[in-house]
Amino acid sequence: MKVIMQRHNPAPRPMPDTALLARFAAIVGPAHAIAEPTEQAPYLREWRDLWHGKTPLVLRPGSTAEVAAIMELAHETGTAIVPQGGNTGLVGGQIPFGHEILLSLGRLARIRAIDPDGNTITVEAGVPLAKVQEAAASLDRLYPLSLASQGSCQIGGNLSTNAGGVAVLAYGNARDSVLGLEVVLSDGRVWEGLRALRKDNTGYDLKSLFLGSEGTLGIITAAVLKLFPRPRETTVAFAGLASLEAVRTLFERMRAASGPMLTAFEMMPERAMEFLTRHVPDARDPLSRRHAWYALIELSGHQGEGETRALVERILGGAIEGGIVADAAIAETLQQARALWHLRESLPDTQRHEGGSIKHDVSVPVARLPELIERGNILIEAMMPGARPLPFGHFGDGNLHYNVSQPPGMAKARFLAEWAPVNARIHALVLELGGSISAEHGVGRLKREEIARIKSPTEMELMRSLKAALDPQGILNPGKVL
């Protein structure tokens, strides 16, 4: 697997010499310039262990002014810079090739302002996502972006990758929560775009250029984010179903009956429950017997008078009577609701215990999700008999993590050597069904070559034109996305 990734590396730039590294270190001070390899290690190893990075220097600036000074010097000297947030990315976008200086934004961790009247919060890039949520909750507001890694991922990384998560169905991706940005450009200039306006129709929407650009066009240092009324009540339910068509039918019924109150609709197969109960301490199937498919459903309401529970009971009751749902459980307490969500959030890590896992982060129109899974499973069995597909994810927004665990008894290295061929077949199917090969994880290094193959020449020309205009020297996160 590592060999496949290494051949994507661009031609290396000259390594910064000792004198230049000293100039960079002086900007942040010796306590925040890390040159010792053992101290650099946490910044250079990503979660999936696909890449082990290398850098001559890790810089930890403490202000936007220091980020600007670093980029001004980088522009002057042609030094490549890799921005990094909480190092939770899954496509290698935050990992340096070897010659780049790594710029860790974790010290930019201030909440600059909260405006409960305007329902906004202004935060720096290094604030962990969980801290943004907590700050909003302290004023009885909601910041809806929610990820399994929210305790360690940082808001700057969330925005630069346009993170998705479990609340996209109701609130959209990360970009949908942004009103304004502060961005350091490749030459060290700072774009002061921290506007808290809901309407601003004065020309190009510049912030959209940087959201989802993975640090290749500029470095996000702060953002103005939208807050929402905090729900008065939330009801979480878990349903067992016999088929993918039944999952789709239940989703359609839930969406039609509850509208914006439906804040999450997650799906997992029986194999997921098998893995979870085998490897996660205290995990148990909430239902009395196993089912081919499970749906995790969350409704949120603002009346606070039992409206969401009554609605869930009515919809699930009708679905059980109609033979759509085989069995269901509704959380009676907050602890039970958290236990249901813990099952879903534990899935990505649980696969590690079953050996190698080939990952896909894809999306198709919701109506075609059953076809994607059924045809994908046939493809995998034909390519690698005994391999164990584990398709799960955000059914409500069409985002599927079509993961495949290795066949029992197969060597992990042999299985992972099939990563590229398996990706190619699944991605071809996704494109045939009108989907995307990267729904929420981004492009980074992992999918850079595929993007160039599947996007039209016009799209690629427009992307390269933007890169050339905003980063003419190619010093911002080189070798990523493009």
JORAPE-V935485 format. One record per residue. N is the residue number from 1. RES is the residue in one letter. SS is DSSP state (~ for helix, > for strand, _ for the rest). PHI is phi in whole degrees, 0 to 359 (999 if undefined). D_FIRST is the distance of its C-alpha to the first C-alpha in Angstrom with 1 decimal. Layout:
BEGIN
{{N | RES | SS | PHI | D_FIRST} {N | RES | SS | PHI | D_FIRST}}
END
This chain:
BEGIN
{{1 | M | _ | 999 | 0.0} {2 | K | ~ | 295 | 3.8} {3 | V | ~ | 295 | 5.4} {4 | I | ~ | 300 | 5.3} {5 | M | ~ | 290 | 6.6} {6 | Q | ~ | 294 | 8.9} {7 | R | _ | 289 | 10.6} {8 | H | _ | 275 | 12.0} {9 | N | _ | 296 | 13.9} {10 | P | _ | 286 | 17.6} {11 | A | _ | 301 | 20.0} {12 | P | _ | 292 | 20.8} {13 | R | _ | 278 | 24.2} {14 | P | _ | 300 | 26.6} {15 | M | _ | 290 | 26.2} {16 | P | _ | 302 | 29.1} {17 | D | _ | 280 | 31.8} {18 | T | ~ | 299 | 33.4} {19 | A | ~ | 295 | 36.4} {20 | L | ~ | 292 | 34.4} {21 | L | ~ | 300 | 32.3} {22 | A | ~ | 295 | 35.6} {23 | R | ~ | 294 | 36.9} {24 | F | ~ | 295 | 34.0} {25 | A | ~ | 298 | 34.4} {26 | A | ~ | 296 | 38.1} {27 | I | ~ | 294 | 37.6} {28 | V | ~ | 259 | 36.2} {29 | G | _ | 91 | 37.9} {30 | P | ~ | 299 | 36.6} {31 | A | ~ | 289 | 35.9} {32 | H | ~ | 239 | 33.3} {33 | A | > | 240 | 31.6} {34 | I | > | 252 | 28.9} {35 | A | _ | 247 | 28.0} {36 | E | _ | 288 | 27.4} {37 | P | ~ | 305 | 23.7} {38 | T | ~ | 293 | 24.2} {39 | E | ~ | 282 | 25.9} {40 | Q | ~ | 284 | 23.2} {41 | A | ~ | 310 | 20.5} {42 | P | ~ | 298 | 21.0} {43 | Y | ~ | 274 | 20.6} {44 | L | ~ | 248 | 17.3} {45 | R | > | 243 | 15.1} {46 | E | _ | 267 | 14.2} {47 | W | _ | 300 | 14.7} {48 | R | _ | 275 | 11.3} {49 | D | _ | 65 | 10.1} {50 | L | _ | 276 | 7.1} {51 | W | _ | 229 | 9.3} {52 | H | > | 247 | 12.2} {53 | G | _ | 281 | 14.8} {54 | K | _ | 211 | 17.8} {55 | T | _ | 209 | 21.3} {56 | P | _ | 285 | 24.7} {57 | L | _ | 198 | 26.4} {58 | V | > | 254 | 26.2} {59 | L | > | 251 | 29.2} {60 | R | _ | 237 | 30.7} {61 | P | _ | 295 | 33.5} {62 | G | _ | 249 | 36.2} {63 | S | _ | 202 | 37.7} {64 | T | ~ | 297 | 37.3} {65 | A | ~ | 297 | 39.5} {66 | E | ~ | 290 | 37.1} {67 | V | ~ | 300 | 34.2} {68 | A | ~ | 298 | 36.5} {69 | A | ~ | 294 | 37.5} {70 | I | ~ | 298 | 33.9} {71 | M | ~ | 289 | 33.2} {72 | E | ~ | 296 | 36.5} {73 | L | ~ | 292 | 35.7} {74 | A | ~ | 297 | 32.2} {75 | H | ~ | 295 | 33.9} {76 | E | ~ | 297 | 36.5} {77 | T | ~ | 252 | 34.1} {78 | G | _ | 69 | 31.2} {79 | T | _ | 270 | 28.9} {80 | A | _ | 281 | 25.6} {81 | I | > | 231 | 25.3} {82 | V | > | 248 | 22.6} {83 | P | > | 285 | 24.4} {84 | Q | > | 217 | 23.1} {85 | G | _ | 264 | 24.7} {86 | G | _ | 274 | 23.8} {87 | N | _ | 59 | 20.1} {88 | T | _ | 252 | 19.4} {89 | G | _ | 297 | 17.5} {90 | L | _ | 245 | 14.5} {91 | V | _ | 234 | 13.2} {92 | G | _ | 79 | 13.2} {93 | G | _ | 292 | 16.6} {94 | Q | _ | 261 | 18.2} {95 | I | _ | 253 | 16.1} {96 | P | _ | 279 | 17.6} {97 | F | _ | 281 | 16.1} {98 | G | _ | 150 | 18.7} {99 | H | _ | 264 | 22.0} {100 | E | _ | 278 | 22.7} {101 | I | > | 276 | 24.9} {102 | L | > | 268 | 23.7} {103 | L | > | 249 | 26.4} {104 | S | > | 269 | 26.5} {105 | L | _ | 261 | 29.1} {106 | G | _ | 297 | 29.7} {107 | R | _ | 277 | 33.3} {108 | L | _ | 278 | 34.4} {109 | A | _ | 236 | 35.2} {110 | R | _ | 266 | 38.7} {111 | I | > | 269 | 40.0} {112 | R | > | 284 | 42.5} {113 | A | > | 196 | 44.6} {114 | I | > | 229 | 45.1} {115 | D | > | 240 | 47.5} {116 | P | _ | 294 | 48.4} {117 | D | _ | 290 | 51.0} {118 | G | _ | 272 | 48.5} {119 | N | _ | 54 | 45.7} {120 | T | > | 222 | 43.3} {121 | I | > | 223 | 41.4} {122 | T | > | 251 | 40.4} {123 | V | > | 228 | 37.5} {124 | E | > | 274 | 35.5} {125 | A | _ | 298 | 31.8} {126 | G | _ | 273 | 31.0} {127 | V | _ | 289 | 32.8} {128 | P | > | 299 | 30.7} {129 | L | ~ | 304 | 30.8} {130 | A | ~ | 299 | 32.7} {131 | K | ~ | 291 | 35.3} {132 | V | ~ | 296 | 36.0} {133 | Q | ~ | 300 | 36.5} {134 | E | ~ | 294 | 38.8} {135 | A | ~ | 296 | 40.8} {136 | A | ~ | 295 | 41.4} {137 | A | ~ | 296 | 42.4} {138 | S | ~ | 296 | 44.9} {139 | L | _ | 250 | 46.8} {140 | D | _ | 60 | 46.5} {141 | R | > | 237 | 43.9} {142 | L | > | 235 | 40.4} {143 | Y | _ | 256 | 37.3} {144 | P | _ | 278 | 35.4} {145 | L | _ | 300 | 31.7} {146 | S | _ | 218 | 30.1} {147 | L | _ | 227 | 26.5} {148 | A | _ | 298 | 25.2} {149 | S | _ | 266 | 24.2} {150 | Q | _ | 296 | 27.7} {151 | G | _ | 285 | 28.7} {152 | S | _ | 238 | 26.2} {153 | C | _ | 291 | 25.2} {154 | Q | > | 244 | 27.7} {155 | I | ~ | 296 | 29.7} {156 | G | ~ | 297 | 28.8} {157 | G | ~ | 293 | 25.1} {158 | N | ~ | 302 | 26.2} {159 | L | ~ | 284 | 28.3} {160 | S | ~ | 289 | 26.0} {161 | T | _ | 253 | 23.4} {162 | N | _ | 52 | 26.1} {163 | A | _ | 300 | 25.1} {164 | G | _ | 255 | 26.1} {165 | G | _ | 98 | 26.6} {166 | V | _ | 271 | 29.1} {167 | A | _ | 251 | 32.3} {168 | V | ~ | 300 | 31.4} {169 | L | ~ | 308 | 33.6} {170 | A | ~ | 262 | 36.7} {171 | Y | ~ | 240 | 35.9} {172 | G | _ | 87 | 33.2} {173 | N | _ | 285 | 30.1} {174 | A | ~ | 305 | 30.2} {175 | R | ~ | 300 | 31.8} {176 | D | ~ | 287 | 34.7} {177 | S | ~ | 260 | 35.8} {178 | V | > | 256 | 36.2} {179 | L | > | 259 | 39.7} {180 | G | > | 208 | 39.2} {181 | L | > | 223 | 36.9} {182 | E | > | 246 | 37.3} {183 | V | > | 225 | 34.8} {184 | V | > | 269 | 34.5} {185 | L | _ | 274 | 34.0} {186 | S | _ | 296 | 32.3} {187 | D | _ | 261 | 35.7} {188 | G | _ | 96 | 36.6} {189 | R | _ | 291 | 39.0} {190 | V | > | 247 | 38.9} {191 | W | > | 273 | 39.4} {192 | E | > | 271 | 41.6} {193 | G | > | 247 | 40.9} {194 | L | _ | 279 | 41.5} {195 | R | _ | 260 | 43.9} {196 | A | _ | 256 | 44.6} {197 | L | _ | 271 | 46.1} {198 | R | _ | 281 | 45.4} {199 | K | _ | 228 | 46.8} {200 | D | _ | 206 | 46.5} {201 | N | _ | 254 | 46.9} {202 | T | _ | 253 | 47.4} {203 | G | _ | 97 | 45.0} {204 | Y | _ | 297 | 41.3} {205 | D | _ | 273 | 39.2} {206 | L | _ | 297 | 37.4} {207 | K | ~ | 299 | 35.6} {208 | S | ~ | 296 | 33.6} {209 | L | ~ | 295 | 32.0} {210 | F | ~ | 265 | 30.3} {211 | L | _ | 286 | 29.4} {212 | G | _ | 85 | 25.8} {213 | S | _ | 273 | 25.4} {214 | E | _ | 57 | 22.8} {215 | G | _ | 72 | 24.9} {216 | T | _ | 268 | 24.8} {217 | L | _ | 244 | 28.6} {218 | G | _ | 179 | 30.1} {219 | I | > | 250 | 29.8} {220 | I | > | 290 | 31.3} {221 | T | > | 247 | 33.5} {222 | A | > | 198 | 35.7} {223 | A | > | 209 | 36.4} {224 | V | > | 260 | 39.3} {225 | L | > | 247 | 38.1} {226 | K | > | 282 | 40.1} {227 | L | _ | 249 | 41.4} {228 | F | > | 229 | 42.7} {229 | P | > | 302 | 45.4} {230 | R | _ | 281 | 44.2} {231 | P | _ | 302 | 44.5} {232 | R | _ | 281 | 47.5} {233 | E | > | 207 | 45.8} {234 | T | > | 223 | 42.5} {235 | T | > | 240 | 42.2} {236 | V | > | 244 | 39.0} {237 | A | > | 227 | 38.9} {238 | F | > | 227 | 36.6} {239 | A | > | 238 | 37.1} {240 | G | > | 255 | 36.2} {241 | L | > | 224 | 36.1} {242 | A | _ | 269 | 35.9} {243 | S | _ | 208 | 34.1} {244 | L | ~ | 293 | 32.1} {245 | E | ~ | 296 | 35.2} {246 | A | ~ | 294 | 37.0} {247 | V | ~ | 300 | 34.5} {248 | R | ~ | 295 | 35.1} {249 | T | ~ | 295 | 38.8} {250 | L | ~ | 297 | 38.9} {251 | F | ~ | 300 | 37.1} {252 | E | ~ | 299 | 39.6} {253 | R | ~ | 295 | 42.5} {254 | M | ~ | 298 | 41.2} {255 | R | ~ | 296 | 40.7} {256 | A | ~ | 293 | 44.1} {257 | A | ~ | 274 | 46.0} {258 | S | ~ | 250 | 44.5} {259 | G | ~ | 55 | 43.5} {260 | P | ~ | 292 | 42.2} {261 | M | ~ | 288 | 42.6} {262 | L | > | 282 | 39.4} {263 | T | > | 263 | 36.9} {264 | A | > | 202 | 34.0} {265 | F | > | 214 | 33.1} {266 | E | > | 255 | 29.8} {267 | M | > | 229 | 28.6} {268 | M | > | 209 | 26.7} {269 | P | > | 269 | 26.8} {270 | E | ~ | 303 | 28.4} {271 | R | ~ | 300 | 25.0} {272 | A | ~ | 298 | 24.5} {273 | M | ~ | 296 | 27.9} {274 | E | ~ | 301 | 27.0} {275 | F | ~ | 295 | 24.0} {276 | L | ~ | 297 | 26.0} {277 | T | ~ | 289 | 29.1} {278 | R | ~ | 278 | 27.1} {279 | H | ~ | 240 | 25.2} {280 | V | _ | 262 | 27.1} {281 | P | _ | 304 | 30.3} {282 | D | _ | 69 | 33.4} {283 | A | _ | 286 | 31.6} {284 | R | _ | 215 | 33.7} {285 | D | _ | 290 | 34.2} {286 | P | _ | 292 | 37.0} {287 | L | _ | 255 | 38.4} {288 | S | _ | 286 | 40.4} {289 | R | _ | 213 | 38.2} {290 | R | _ | 283 | 34.7} {291 | H | _ | 227 | 34.2} {292 | A | _ | 297 | 31.7} {293 | W | > | 218 | 31.1} {294 | Y | > | 231 | 31.9} {295 | A | > | 236 | 32.9} {296 | L | > | 255 | 33.3} {297 | I | > | 237 | 36.0} {298 | E | > | 228 | 37.5} {299 | L | > | 243 | 40.8} {300 | S | > | 236 | 42.2} {301 | G | > | 226 | 45.9} {302 | H | _ | 243 | 48.4} {303 | Q | _ | 275 | 51.6} {304 | G | _ | 71 | 51.0} {305 | E | _ | 235 | 53.3} {306 | G | _ | 79 | 51.0} {307 | E | ~ | 294 | 50.2} {308 | T | ~ | 289 | 46.5} {309 | R | ~ | 295 | 47.0} {310 | A | ~ | 299 | 49.8} {311 | L | ~ | 292 | 47.8} {312 | V | ~ | 299 | 44.8} {313 | E | ~ | 299 | 47.3} {314 | R | ~ | 293 | 49.0} {315 | I | ~ | 292 | 45.9} {316 | L | ~ | 293 | 44.2} {317 | G | ~ | 299 | 47.6} {318 | G | ~ | 295 | 48.1} {319 | A | ~ | 291 | 44.6} {320 | I | ~ | 291 | 45.3} {321 | E | ~ | 298 | 48.7} {322 | G | _ | 275 | 47.3} {323 | G | _ | 77 | 44.7} {324 | I | _ | 277 | 41.7} {325 | V | _ | 252 | 40.7} {326 | A | _ | 277 | 41.1} {327 | D | > | 198 | 41.3} {328 | A | > | 205 | 40.8} {329 | A | > | 226 | 41.2} {330 | I | > | 245 | 42.2} {331 | A | _ | 297 | 41.7} {332 | E | _ | 268 | 45.0} {333 | T | _ | 225 | 44.1} {334 | L | ~ | 298 | 41.7} {335 | Q | ~ | 298 | 40.1} {336 | Q | ~ | 294 | 39.5} {337 | A | ~ | 298 | 38.0} {338 | R | ~ | 295 | 35.6} {339 | A | ~ | 295 | 34.7} {340 | L | ~ | 295 | 33.9} {341 | W | ~ | 293 | 31.7} {342 | H | ~ | 297 | 30.0} {343 | L | ~ | 301 | 28.8} {344 | R | ~ | 295 | 27.1} {345 | E | ~ | 287 | 25.7} {346 | S | ~ | 276 | 24.2} {347 | L | ~ | 302 | 22.1} {348 | P | ~ | 303 | 18.8} {349 | D | ~ | 282 | 18.9} {350 | T | ~ | 299 | 20.3} {351 | Q | ~ | 299 | 17.3} {352 | R | ~ | 304 | 15.7} {353 | H | ~ | 287 | 18.5} {354 | E | ~ | 257 | 17.6} {355 | G | _ | 98 | 14.2} {356 | G | _ | 291 | 10.8} {357 | S | > | 220 | 11.4} {358 | I | > | 265 | 10.2} {359 | K | _ | 256 | 12.3} {360 | H | _ | 219 | 14.8} {361 | D | > | 242 | 17.5} {362 | V | > | 232 | 20.1} {363 | S | > | 217 | 23.9} {364 | V | _ | 218 | 26.6} {365 | P | _ | 306 | 30.4} {366 | V | ~ | 307 | 31.3} {367 | A | ~ | 296 | 33.3} {368 | R | ~ | 258 | 30.3} {369 | L | ~ | 301 | 28.0} {370 | P | ~ | 302 | 29.4} {371 | E | ~ | 296 | 28.7} {372 | L | ~ | 300 | 25.1} {373 | I | ~ | 293 | 24.5} {374 | E | ~ | 296 | 26.5} {375 | R | ~ | 289 | 25.1} {376 | G | ~ | 298 | 21.5} {377 | N | ~ | 297 | 22.2} {378 | I | ~ | 294 | 23.7} {379 | L | ~ | 300 | 20.8} {380 | I | ~ | 295 | 18.3} {381 | E | ~ | 296 | 20.8} {382 | A | ~ | 291 | 21.3} {383 | M | ~ | 283 | 17.6} {384 | M | _ | 212 | 16.9} {385 | P | _ | 308 | 20.1} {386 | G | _ | 93 | 20.3} {387 | A | _ | 296 | 17.4} {388 | R | > | 243 | 18.9} {389 | P | > | 298 | 19.0} {390 | L | > | 225 | 20.0} {391 | P | > | 279 | 21.4} {392 | F | > | 212 | 23.2} {393 | G | > | 144 | 24.4} {394 | H | > | 270 | 27.2} {395 | F | ~ | 307 | 29.1} {396 | G | ~ | 297 | 32.0} {397 | D | ~ | 247 | 30.2} {398 | G | _ | 80 | 28.0} {399 | N | > | 264 | 24.7} {400 | L | > | 243 | 22.5} {401 | H | > | 264 | 19.3} {402 | Y | > | 274 | 18.2} {403 | N | > | 264 | 15.8} {404 | V | > | 229 | 14.9} {405 | S | > | 270 | 14.9} {406 | Q | _ | 295 | 14.0} {407 | P | _ | 297 | 17.1} {408 | P | _ | 303 | 19.2} {409 | G | _ | 93 | 18.9} {410 | M | _ | 279 | 15.5} {411 | A | _ | 294 | 13.2} {412 | K | ~ | 301 | 10.5} {413 | A | ~ | 297 | 7.9} {414 | R | ~ | 295 | 9.5} {415 | F | ~ | 296 | 9.5} {416 | L | ~ | 294 | 5.9} {417 | A | _ | 296 | 5.6} {418 | E | _ | 267 | 8.3} {419 | W | ~ | 304 | 7.1} {420 | A | ~ | 297 | 8.5} {421 | P | ~ | 299 | 11.5} {422 | V | ~ | 294 | 12.3} {423 | N | ~ | 305 | 12.3} {424 | A | ~ | 300 | 14.4} {425 | R | ~ | 290 | 16.9} {426 | I | ~ | 292 | 17.4} {427 | H | ~ | 295 | 17.7} {428 | A | ~ | 298 | 20.2} {429 | L | ~ | 295 | 22.2} {430 | V | ~ | 301 | 22.3} {431 | L | ~ | 294 | 23.7} {432 | E | ~ | 300 | 26.1} {433 | L | _ | 271 | 27.4} {434 | G | _ | 79 | 28.0} {435 | G | _ | 250 | 25.3} {436 | S | > | 235 | 22.7} {437 | I | _ | 275 | 18.9} {438 | S | > | 218 | 19.1} {439 | A | _ | 274 | 22.0} {440 | E | _ | 216 | 22.0} {441 | H | _ | 270 | 18.7} {442 | G | _ | 94 | 19.0} {443 | V | _ | 252 | 17.0} {444 | G | _ | 52 | 15.9} {445 | R | _ | 267 | 13.0} {446 | L | _ | 298 | 10.9} {447 | K | _ | 242 | 13.6} {448 | R | ~ | 301 | 15.6} {449 | E | ~ | 291 | 15.3} {450 | E | ~ | 293 | 16.1} {451 | I | ~ | 302 | 19.0} {452 | A | ~ | 296 | 20.5} {453 | R | ~ | 277 | 20.5} {454 | I | ~ | 263 | 22.1} {455 | K | _ | 278 | 24.6} {456 | S | _ | 290 | 27.9} {457 | P | ~ | 305 | 28.9} {458 | T | ~ | 294 | 31.5} {459 | E | ~ | 299 | 29.1} {460 | M | ~ | 295 | 26.8} {461 | E | ~ | 295 | 30.0} {462 | L | ~ | 297 | 31.3} {463 | M | ~ | 295 | 28.1} {464 | R | ~ | 293 | 28.1} {465 | S | ~ | 294 | 31.8} {466 | L | ~ | 296 | 31.5} {467 | K | ~ | 299 | 28.9} {468 | A | ~ | 295 | 31.3} {469 | A | ~ | 288 | 34.3} {470 | L | ~ | 266 | 33.0} {471 | D | _ | 217 | 30.7} {472 | P | _ | 298 | 32.1} {473 | Q | _ | 273 | 30.5} {474 | G | _ | 66 | 27.0} {475 | I | _ | 264 | 26.9} {476 | L | > | 269 | 25.8} {477 | N | _ | 46 | 22.1} {478 | P | _ | 297 | 21.2} {479 | G | _ | 82 | 18.1} {480 | K | _ | 249 | 18.0} {481 | V | _ | 67 | 19.3} {482 | L | _ | 250 | 20.7}}
END
